[in-house]
């Protein structure tokens, strides 16, 4: 699978194609919940949100190898920190998109200050900027395909 780049203009253009009635090809998230979920994941990458490690430490290497691979994320995976019942934070989708853009800018600023920084992901361990980029590309591509914004 070809993964999207984290180009903010492209991301905005794609997300603006969605509306409250847009249904996913799989899964149970609404379009707005998916956008807010992407913001949540970027917040994890900058340490604004944190969750404990959910996997044994001896699996981290294999999980990070997956990030470096061209394999897409599996469909219909449920994780405890991203549920369909998480309440929406914003009254409208445009505000959720604005929040995501700000989180992506903060991500670049956070790692631009010190490329040696890391943040803990509950399933991939401590990730540096390069590994977070790989994860975000896979993750955004996964959800964009889920909502038909890109081919899967």
Order of alpha helices (4+ residues) and beta strands (2+ residues): alpha-alpha-alpha-alpha-beta-beta-alpha
